[in-house]
Amino acid sequence: MATCQVKSIAGAANRTHVIRLLEPGDFDSGFLETLNSLRETGLTADEAVQILDNRLPNIRTYVLLEDGQVAATATLMVEQKFIHRGGIVGHIEDVATRPDKRGRGLARRLLEHVIEEARAAGCYKVILDCSAEVEPFYERIGFRQAGRCMRVDL
Ligand SMILES: CC(C)(COP(=O)(O)OP(=O)(O)OC[C@H]1O[C@@H](n2cnc3c(N)ncnc32)[C@H](O)[C@@H]1OP(=O)(O)O)[C@@H](O)C(=O)NCCC(=O)NCCS
């Protein structure tokens, strides 16, 4: 999958931005710190490499690098359904921007890229679950409320 050089992010004129799929080296370059700001992973870099190795190919974690360090991340799961005549749905998970990098459009830029990747993978929609506090963030990016989230704890 192609690496995307990000041309312009507001307020970040002199910085280099790249969006690409997560690589094992990112576990020593800010990925875990970024995700820890969503929820503490408690993982070592070696444990994270094992998880990346075990993953199915339709689970894709993207990173936005700022000057070579991970500044934001999002995961896309691509699911081909039996209903909707085999239609493909994208599920977005684990969106986070490092606390010191927030408010500069990084998550927006990353999610716009992930949505385009979902389109390229044939998805007819992209869905996610989130808390009420971050609904306005997703609405700014173009999501709308649809359905409700349910869970059972195991
Ligand atoms: C939510 C989060 C990913 C936003 O990242 P960010 O890089 O600061 O977001 P951006 O700067 O790209 O913001 C994009 C737009 O959303 C708005 N926005 C950002 N956070 C917002 C919030 N909490 N509430 C309302 N609007 C918000 C921005 O003002 C911006 O609007 P604009 O482009 O119209 O000016 C980040 O705050 C974060 O990591 N939070 C902790 C983890 C989390 O809750 N993740 C979501 C899991 S579902």
The ligand as an SDF file (V2000), in Angstrom:
LIG
                    3D

 48 50  0  0  0  0  0  0  0  0999 V2000
  -10.0780   12.8980   19.3190 C   0  0  0  0  0  0  0  0  0  0  0  0
   -8.6370   13.1130   18.8220 C   0  0  0  0  0  0  0  0  0  0  0  0
   -8.1990   11.8780   18.0170 C   0  0  0  0  0  0  0  0  0  0  0  0
   -8.5980   14.3620   17.9090 C   0  0  0  0  0  0  0  0  0  0  0  0
   -7.2910   14.4760   17.3750 O   0  0  0  0  0  0  0  0  0  0  0  0
   -6.7190   15.8810   16.8030 P   0  0  0  0  0  0  0  0  0  0  0  0
   -5.5240   15.5510   15.9870 O   0  0  0  0  0  0  0  0  0  0  0  0
   -6.5560   16.8490   17.8970 O   0  0  0  0  0  0  0  0  0  0  0  0
   -7.9350   16.3350   15.8870 O   0  0  0  0  0  0  0  0  0  0  0  0
   -7.8960   17.4290   14.6890 P   0  0  0  0  0  0  0  0  0  0  0  0
   -6.9750   18.5310   15.0980 O   0  0  0  0  0  0  0  0  0  0  0  0
   -7.6100   16.7370   13.4120 O   0  0  0  0  0  0  0  0  0  0  0  0
   -9.3950   17.9260   14.7100 O   0  0  0  0  0  0  0  0  0  0  0  0
  -10.2570   17.8130   13.5750 C   0  0  0  0  0  0  0  0  0  0  0  0
  -11.4790   18.6670   13.8160 C   0  0  0  0  0  0  0  0  0  0  0  0
  -12.2080   18.1780   14.9650 O   0  0  0  0  0  0  0  0  0  0  0  0
  -12.2860   19.1990   15.9650 C   0  0  0  0  0  0  0  0  0  0  0  0
  -12.0950   18.5190   17.2540 N   0  0  0  0  0  0  0  0  0  0  0  0
  -10.9790   17.8810   17.6870 C   0  0  0  0  0  0  0  0  0  0  0  0
  -11.2060   17.3160   18.9060 N   0  0  0  0  0  0  0  0  0  0  0  0
  -12.4700   17.6400   19.2310 C   0  0  0  0  0  0  0  0  0  0  0  0
  -13.2840   17.3550   20.3530 C   0  0  0  0  0  0  0  0  0  0  0  0
  -12.8530   16.6200   21.3870 N   0  0  0  0  0  0  0  0  0  0  0  0
  -14.5640   17.8540   20.3440 N   0  0  0  0  0  0  0  0  0  0  0  0
  -15.0240   18.5950   19.2940 C   0  0  0  0  0  0  0  0  0  0  0  0
  -14.2980   18.8640   18.1860 N   0  0  0  0  0  0  0  0  0  0  0  0
  -13.0450   18.3980   18.1690 C   0  0  0  0  0  0  0  0  0  0  0  0
  -11.1750   20.1700   15.6440 C   0  0  0  0  0  0  0  0  0  0  0  0
  -11.4640   21.4680   16.1220 O   0  0  0  0  0  0  0  0  0  0  0  0
  -11.1370   20.1160   14.1320 C   0  0  0  0  0  0  0  0  0  0  0  0
  -12.1740   20.8810   13.5880 O   0  0  0  0  0  0  0  0  0  0  0  0
  -11.9380   21.7330   12.2300 P   0  0  0  0  0  0  0  0  0  0  0  0
  -11.0590   20.8920   11.3230 O   0  0  0  0  0  0  0  0  0  0  0  0
  -13.2910   21.9330   11.7040 O   0  0  0  0  0  0  0  0  0  0  0  0
  -11.2370   22.9640   12.7020 O   0  0  0  0  0  0  0  0  0  0  0  0
   -7.6580   13.3930   20.0050 C   0  0  0  0  0  0  0  0  0  0  0  0
   -8.1870   14.4170   20.8140 O   0  0  0  0  0  0  0  0  0  0  0  0
   -7.3820   12.1770   20.8670 C   0  0  0  0  0  0  0  0  0  0  0  0
   -6.4430   11.4120   20.5960 O   0  0  0  0  0  0  0  0  0  0  0  0
   -8.1800   11.9910   21.9480 N   0  0  0  0  0  0  0  0  0  0  0  0
   -7.9520   10.8620   22.8860 C   0  0  0  0  0  0  0  0  0  0  0  0
   -8.2780    9.5370   22.2370 C   0  0  0  0  0  0  0  0  0  0  0  0
   -9.7290    9.4700   21.7560 C   0  0  0  0  0  0  0  0  0  0  0  0
  -10.6620    9.8540   22.4280 O   0  0  0  0  0  0  0  0  0  0  0  0
   -9.8670    8.9370   20.5080 N   0  0  0  0  0  0  0  0  0  0  0  0
  -11.1670    8.7050   19.9250 C   0  0  0  0  0  0  0  0  0  0  0  0
  -11.5670    7.2800   20.1910 C   0  0  0  0  0  0  0  0  0  0  0  0
  -13.1890    6.9370   19.5570 S   0  0  0  0  0  0  0  0  0  0  0  0
  1  2  1  0
  2  3  1  0
  2  4  1  0
  2 36  1  0
  4  5  1  0
  5  6  1  0
  6  7  2  0
  6  8  1  0
  6  9  1  0
  9 10  1  0
 10 11  2  0
 10 12  1  0
 10 13  1  0
 13 14  1  0
 14 15  1  0
 15 16  1  0
 15 30  1  0
 16 17  1  0
 17 18  1  0
 17 28  1  0
 18 19  1  0
 18 27  1  0
 19 20  2  0
 20 21  1  0
 21 22  1  0
 21 27  2  0
 22 23  1  0
 22 24  2  0
 24 25  1  0
 25 26  2  0
 26 27  1  0
 28 29  1  0
 28 30  1  0
 30 31  1  0
 31 32  1  0
 32 33  2  0
 32 34  1  0
 32 35  1  0
 36 37  1  0
 36 38  1  0
 38 39  2  0
 38 40  1  0
 40 41  1  0
 41 42  1  0
 42 43  1  0
 43 44  2  0
 43 45  1  0
 45 46  1  0
 46 47  1  0
 47 48  1  0
M  END
$$$$
